[in-house]
Amino acid sequence: MNSAKKKNVFAVCDTEMEYAYNFMEYLNQKKNIPFEVHAFTSPEVLADFARNNEIEILLISDKAMREEIRTLPIHQIVILSEGVHSPTLDQYPAVYKYQSSDAVIREVMACYGAKSGDDPMLTLIPKKEMRVIGIYSPVGRTQKTSFALTLGQILSRDRAVLYLNMESHSGFEQLLECKYDKGLSDILYYARQENKNIIYKMRSMIQSMQNLDYLPPAASPMDIQTASYEEWIWLFEEIEKNSNYEVLILDIGDGVAQLYQILDHCSELYIPVRSDVVSMAKVTQFESLLKTWDFQSVLAKMRKIHVPFHTTNRTGKAYFEELVWSELGDFVRQLLRG
């Protein structure tokens, strides 16, 4: 008999059939959502289902809401609003329907986290060991970040992958032509407090690129430079224990405190390098210091790679999405097969 615990239910109810089922399909593609997703276009069918099945989250359009549904044992109800809805629904949090699915999910998870308080989701998530892939280089202009994002997008087709940029200057807002309200700076603040609600808070900030999840990078280099090794490790362990990410990709910059200890924490380590004299001298110094400071374990897991240069006229999110089908994407696929 299979005794595996069933996932909690995330139900979507909207009388607009196309929206309900498209949203369900979108959620099912998200490998980091630890819920069993059900879509309903009839509030009556939803009510019948809820009498025999526990619903953790219900996202329901204002038009589908019924008095009967208010009395059902649903942990969190969130109204899917078209902008203006009946004041009788004001007791429930609401999210705007006509925005990106990513944005809807972030807002729903923020509502869920606020109500759940410190109640961990450990019971929702099967235990597993998370791969921590570090990408670092003592050499500049190696396409380190492009490689990390290509690797992440390719791995995320089959696994739940989270990318963290740990550079002092990521340039993401400029590269992706967007503005982030919250991100890694806020998460590091919560890590400093060892806030047990940190995974809920993080879920409300997560963005997606193809199927790769990423946390908006730090707003200021000081946030990276002042974060301690202990805070980073606490954050990584919380992600492993309380999320279902199978792979954590760390794009590591020189501004990180106790850099060699962070590299040693990684289970796998890619080091993009270049072949010119100055670059090779920097790599030699890096390896020499690892030996001097007794970090042979880092040397043992290092894999030096020469990343092919990627040129394109694309900008914004299209640049990173194009990477998967470029020469760099072919390089990563070959690397993973090897």
N, C-alpha and C positions, 0 to 999 in steps of 0.2 A: 504493500500500500504506500502511496506517495504521501508523506507527511509534511511536505514543504508548505510553508505558510503562504496563503494567497496574498496577492498585493491588495492594498486598500483601493477602493473604487473612486475614480474621478469621473463624475457624470456631467455631460453637457446636454442641455435641453433648449432647443430653439425651434419654433414652429416653421422657421425657414430651413427646409431640409438640406439644401446645398451647404449652408453655413455650418450646420451641426455636424454633418459627416465630413466635410473638408477639415474642420477643426479637429475632429477625432483622428483623422488620418495624419494630420500634422503632429499631434501629440504622440501617436504611435511610432513616428519616426524618431522622436526624441528619446535617445537611449538613457538619458539621465533622469527621466521622470519615473519615480518608483510607484506608479499607479497603474491599475487596470482601467482602461478608458472605455466608457460606454456613451453612446450618443442616442438621444431621444428627440423625437419631433412632436410627441404627444405628452402633455403633463399627466394624463391618466395612465399611460403605460409606464411613465417614470414612477408614479405613485405605487403602482402594483409591484414594480421591481424593488422599490425602497422598503416595502413591507417585509420582504424576504432576504434582502441584502443590505449590509451596512454601507452607507455612502460617506466617504470622508470629506470630499469636496463636491459641491454642486454649483456649476456655472449655468445659470438659467436666465433666459431673456425676460425682460419685464412683461412682455406680452404672454409668456407661457406660465407666469407665476400664478398659483392658485392658493386659496386659503388652506386647502387640504395639505399642501406641501409644507406649509409653515409648521405643521404638527408632527411631521416625520422626523425620526431620529437621525438627522444629518449633522455632521460635525461642523461644517462650514458652508454657508450659502453665500454666493456672490452673484449679484445681479449684472447681467449683460445688458447694458443700457445703450439706447440709441441717442442719448444726449439729454433727454428730458423724460422722467418717469414719475409715476404716482408717488406722492409724499408718503403713502402707506408703506412704501418699500424702503424708506429712509433708514430703517433700523438695520438694514444690511449694507455691507460695503458694495460699491458698484465699480465696474470697469467699462470703458467706452468700447462699444462693439466694433466700430469701423476704424480700427488701427491695426498695425501688424500683429500677427499671431504671437510673435516673440514678446511684444509689448504687453499683450493681454496676459500671457503666462507669467511674466515678471510681476505684474500687478496682482494677479490672483495669488501667487506664492507669497507676496508681501502680506496680503490679507491673512492668508493661512498661517504664516509664521507669527504674526501679531497675536492671533487667537490661540495658537498652540503653546505660546510661552516657552518654557524650558522642556516641554515634553519631547524627547528625542524620537527620531524616526527609525531607530535601530531595528524595530520589529518589522519595518517595511522592507528592509534591505538585506539580501543574503550576504553573509560574510565572505570576503575574498581578499586577496592580496593585491594592492594597487601598484602597478608599474610606475616608477618615477623616472622619467626620461629627462636628463639635464642636457642643455645645449649651451655651450660656453666657448669663447675663444679669446685668447690674449691678443689676438690680431684684429685689426679693424678692417672693415669693408670686405667681409667674407660671406655676405648674404646669410648671416646667422639667423635673423628673424624670418626671412623668406623661407629658409629651409625648415625652421621650426613650424611655421604655419602650413607649409606644404605637407610635412610629416603628419601634423595634427589632422588636417582635412582628409588625408588618405586613410589613416588609422580609424577615424571616426565613422567610416562607412560600416564598420563591423563592430565597433566598440564604443562605449561611452567615454569620451575624451574631454578633458579640461585643459586649456592653455592659460598659463600665467606668465605675463611679461614682467620680469624683475629688473628691467633696465631703468636707469635714472631718467633717460629721455626716450620714450617709446615713439613719439610722434604719431600715435594712432589717431588722435582727433583730426590731425592735418591729413594723414594718409587716407583715412576713411571718410573724410569730409562730414564729420558728425560732432556732436557735443554730448559728453557723458555727465550725468548729474552725480552719480556715485560709482565707486569702483574699488580698486585695490587699496587706495589710501584709507577708505572707511573700514575695510576688512582688517587692515593692519591695526587700526585703532581698537577694533573689537578683540583682535587677537591679544593685544597688550592687556586687555581686561580679562582675558580667558572667558569671554562671553559664550556660554554654552548654546546660545541661540544663533550662533554665527552662520550655520549652514542655511537656516531659513533666510537670514539677511542676505547671504550671498546669492541664493536662488532668485531673489528679487532684483538682482543687479546683472545676472548672467546675460550675455549677448550670444548670438550664434552667427557663424560664418559657414555656409553649407551646413553640415551637421556637426561642426566643431563648436563647442562651447568655449567662451573666453570671458574673463573678468576684465572690465575696462582698466587699463593700467593706471599706475599711480599718477596723481596730478602734479606732484612736485618731487624733484630728486631727493629732497630731505626726507620724504616718507620712506624711500628705499634705504637711504644711508643710515637712518636712525633705527630701523627695525633690527632687532637682535636675532641671533641664531635661534635662540629658544622660542621666540615668537613665530618665526618661520616654521620651525619643526612642529610646534603646537598646531599651527594652521594646517600643515600637510596631514598631520595625524587626524585632525577633525574631519578633513575631507575624506580620508580613507575610511574612517569609522562610520561616518554619518551621511555619506552619499553613496551612490552606486557607480561612481566613476571608476573605470577599469585602468585608465591611463591618465597620469598627470604630467603634462609637458611644461618644463621650467625653462624659459628663455632668460638666461642669467647674464647680468651685466657686471662690470667691475665695481659698481657702487655698493654692492651687497656686502654687509659686514660679515666677517668670518667666512669668506668666500670658499676656502678649501674645505671647511666643515660642511658647507651646503653641498658642494660637489660630491663629497664623500657620502652624503645621505642618498644620492641618486642611485637607482639600481642599474641604470644605463647612462652612458655619457658620450655625446657626440661633440667633437672639437673641430669645427671648420677651420681650415688653414689655407695659406697661400704659399706659393713656391719662390717668391722673390727673397733676396738675401736678408732684408730687414725683417720680414715676417718670420722667416725660419729662425733668426736670432732670438726673436721674442718667444717663440715656441720653446726653443732650447732653454732659455732662462726660466720659463714657466715650469718645465719638467725638472730642471735642476732644483728649483725651490721646493717642489713637491717632495723630492728625495731628501733635501736638507731638513724639512719640517716633518719628515716621517709620514708622508701621505702616499706611500706606495700603493695603497688600496685604490686611490684615485687613478694612479698611473695604470693599474691593472685593468680598470674598466673603461679607460679612454679609448675612443675610436676616432682617429684623425681622418677627416674627409676633405676632399677638394670639391667644393660645390660649384656646378656649372653656373656661369653668369646668366642671369635672366634679364632680357630687355623687352620692354613693351611700351606702347603708347597709352595703355589703359590706366585709369586713375580710380581712386576710391576703392570700394569693396570689390569692384570688378577685377582690380589688379590681383588681389589675393586669391579670388576664385579661379582666375586664369592660371595660376601657378600649377594647379593639379594636372593640367593638360600640356604643360610646357616641358622643355628639356629637363628642367629641375624636377618636375613631377615624375618623369621617366627615371631619373636618377634615384629618387626616393623609393620608387617601387622596386627597382633593382637592388637597392640597399636592403630593403625588407626581405626580399626573396633570398638574398645571400646570407 
